[in-house]
Amino acid sequence: MAPIPTTAHAPMTREERKVIFASSLGTVFEWYDFYLYGALAPIIAKQFFAGLDPSAAFIFALLAFAAGFIVRPFGALVFGRLGDMIGRKYTFLVTILIMGSSTFVVGILPSYAAIGVAAPVVLIGLRMLQGLALGGEYGGAATYVAEHAPQGKRGAYTSWIQTTATLGLFLSLVVILLARTLMGADAFADWGWRVPFLMSIVLLVVSVWIRLSMNESPAFRKMKEQGRTSKAPVTESFGRWKNLKIVILALLGLVAGQAVVWYTGQFYALFFLTNVLKVDDSLANILVALALLAATPFFVVFGTLSDRIGRKPIIMVGLALAAVSYFPLFHALTEAANPDLARAQEQARIVVKAVPASCSFQGSPVAREVDFTSPCDIAKRVLAQNAASYVNEPLATGLPAVVQIGTRTLTPPTGVLAPEGHRFEEASAQAIAQFKRDVAAALKDAGYPSRADPAKMNKPLIVAILFALVLFVTMVYGPIAAMLVELFPTRIRYTSMSLPYHIGNGWFGGLMPTIAFAMVAQNGNIYHGLWYPVVVAALTLVIGTLLVRETKDVDIYARD
């Protein structure tokens, strides 16, 4: 049996380098598979949710993206249990097989135009399979590397695993950019978007080969040889208050805040650039990729620093910086990426005046255009489709709704449904179409741009802002794998750390873009969705500071 690492002073052995490289590379490929969908969400919305109007289609595409995150805790339970009972190595070998094959099938899945509603149903099913696989992946990789790491170097060693999600996103953006450039934007939007998904079969073969060459972790092998593996890791993890209390604290005092910071900095920022600020998709991907490339080394910097000063201070400072800076940073991003939009918002405010009771919830992911028939709903729907930020002013009952765009005042029509109920009457449809044209003309006259002008962008500043957002990610994410490993004993470590991590990242984080855009659609202000990550990060900061203990000096080999 290989010796268990015990010292922080010995240089990294060849076996330890292999463990880190193999675990990290395989996990990069798995994150690449998972994030392809997120990076291509606008195209997927058109390909698979064409039965909905554009606003609802994009929100539903984000919800389908989130479906993979919703099931991650269940994957954590299933694969965490297997990992604690039969071993780390073979469990995350299974997860990558599921992930790679599901991604490949997305690449050959017929669109809505070909097979109708079956297309989004199958797509969501594949996303859920990916989520289950990812639920078992991270805990296995982090546990595996940590159990090979010397005492005093776990932060440095596991921080390489922390880079894999960002590198996977970076790789997906690079592949998408190359494919779009080589085949042209029109061909890519039509069929070329499938190529990055189909390429995953090559990555799958490489990843499986790498993982087959790996050995089981020494801590698990020692425990198994001594007959002390858990027979019921789920029950031990969550059926006993002593451990369940740590699971809850890990979720609310560490992972929930880390998750919203992660998805705000690396996904919401991309969606904000393309869908709100109207930056060209390819250019936005390049800018985000540059920021990711520049910031990625800081995962290792902060992971290594956590071995010296502790995991908790770095994570808490990262949460604090994110909570206080998101609003000014995203305002600055608007100024840098679309200065015409920023100027128009200052000089020609948009106001929707309506009786509050006549306005429906705008953030529904399953709503169709015909579900919004009141003048208030139609006005807000049209403004949302133009990514126009507006404020709401209540009117007394009986007064007609109006939209004020700068100096112009428009009166939205009422939507009258045809007898069959799935379309507007002809006269009503024409009135709505005319209102859309009037809104577009008023926005243009008020200086609202239809697209961000690349010549007016401050691209270095955009990259700097995106870099700052990702830097917060590296602070909260770099040390967290080591801290989660150190919170739990070896016999139930895979299960215990995986569940809070994937509830936090799957639910609090994975739902972040969907919740934020729904909040924006309902409220009208393009920055309103930022309240979600700010509040979650602030609450996690308070709970973590007061209740979560430091772990950097814990001897995990004495905890089995």
Order of alpha helices (4+ residues) and beta strands (2+ residues): alpha-alpha-alpha-alpha-alpha-alpha-alpha-alpha-alpha-alpha-alpha-alpha-alpha-alpha-alpha-alpha-alpha-alpha-beta-alpha-beta-beta-beta-alpha-alpha-alpha-alpha-alpha-alpha
